[in-house]
Amino acid sequence: MRWTKVSSRREFLRTASAGAMAAVAFPSFLNAAVGPTAISVPGKEGLIVRSYRFLDLETPVEFMTDWITPVQHFFVRNHMFAPAAVEGKEWKLAIGGQVEKPLSLTLSDLQSVPVHSVTNTLECAGNGRSLQSPKVPGVQWGKGAVGNARFSGPSVKALLEKAGVKDTARHVVFRGLDVVPGKVPPFVRSIPIEKAMDGDTLVATQMNGAALTPHHGYPARVIAPGWAGAASCKWLTEITVQDKPADGNFMIPGYRMPNQPVKPGEAVKPEDTHSVTGLTVKSLIAGPSDGAKLKPGAHVVRGVAWAGEAEIQRVDISTDGGASWNPAKLGKDQAKYAWRLWSYPWKPAHSGDYAILSRATDSQGRVQPESAVWNPSGYFYNACDQVKVYVQA
Amino acid sequence: MYRLSGSLLIFALLGAPYTLGAEASPVAELPAGPTQEKATAACASCHEARIIVQQRLSKAAWTKEMDKMIKWGAEVDPKDRDALIDYFSANFGPDQAPYEAPRTTAKALTKLPTTKH
């Protein structure tokens, strides 16, 4: 087991994460959020600023106690600059490439297509990158580049059927209105035609029952449910059907995983990699917080678990550093592609240090591993989650 | 393709959609040093320093990042390249303490401190 017994309180706290130490210094993270170092981002409350320009915001795990993540707490991942205010009335979506009849659709055209809704756990492929060792370059996400929301809009299938997909169609390319600086390659990616046409992949215009906000891609974005967030292009303006995948930096070398496990720190040739697709199995502990000091008595360990296109079957909890495990109770809310809440009542038997772990298992038999598989881009970090707490009588 | 130009560039540099009357910049700064100015000039037209100051990379990894960014439009005089790699490696190597990121508030602030590393 990699969770070694800790020898002293000092050592124990030294090994708690820096983020957790900040939480100890500011027991109320909500108050800390509006403290002297807070940065004003209208519409976003208490999120961790990984980058302000371009904007990348992370959800603190302590917020992950609701099945539906409110928009104000939902993480933001921008690769480029968000477009200046997009006018819904002037916005158009072009559909072209390997189709019988290219289309140019307005927002009201979209609204005449039947609406489909998907509750989707959206996670950035790089979520947890900062926990990889050795470190890899990229946005140093902690645990919270993930959220669960209800997205609504026409399916990509319904729109492509209007245009008439040719037999040569194999991949569907999405392009957004984000603004590209310098000679940076544009953020353009594609998904295979099977995923685009599965009926659940959306051109979403709504999130949690309201129009998308600018941070989340107003007026329309792709939602490729269960897949890494990079497939879900924001500020969508063009859909191109092709006989081959999109090229460019964000398809190769970007957003690729090694075909075989590699040694930590080892370089991987592009031909030995594949494009990221569905998310892996994962759980997070929302509370108690890492580094928390608890009173003796009854506590509840709680959190979330998701598995991309698969379903969560169980979440097991250890309160003794991984020596023994017991099942958590899964929350009643569930939907295909959506995370499950889970909870585990816990009454620590004595004062002292505890390492609490969570481990999810899914319907494909995948189990959250003790340690994540290292890869050069830091994608799909999914080691069993862990928090350390101190119980003091 | 949508590229920054003219007034749009100024709009993006000011971070206009987010500041709402803030007096100081909410973007991070690179640490003091002989190459601070050159590093800021090379990097900050496309992204703020916070994306740099949160990295903890070996010199080999910084070298790869530097060459990637030069390819992507970072304006670096070839004679400054090695000094910049040394500057990033010295300040943001694997042994540095983790970067502590600030939080957002949905409120419009009237006064913001400059976030320094």
Interface residues (C-beta under 8 A of the other chain):
Chain A: S17 A18 G19 A22 F29 A32 A33 V34 G35 P36 T37 A38 I39 S40 V41 P42 G43 K44 E45 G46 L47 I48 V49 R50 S51 Y52 R53 F54 L55 D56 L57 E58 Q72 F81 A82 P83 A84 A85 S130 P134 K135 V136 P137 V139 Q140 L177 D178 V179 V180 P181 G182 K183 V184 P185 P186 P214
Chain B: M1 Y2 R3 L4 L8 F11 A12 G15 P17 Y18 T19 L20 A22 P26 V27 A28 S45 C46 H47 E48 R50 I51 Q54 Q55 R56 L57 S58 A61 K64 E65 K71 W72 G73 A74 P94 A97 P98 Y99 E100 A101 P102 R103 T104 T105 A106 K107 A108 L109 L112 P113 T115
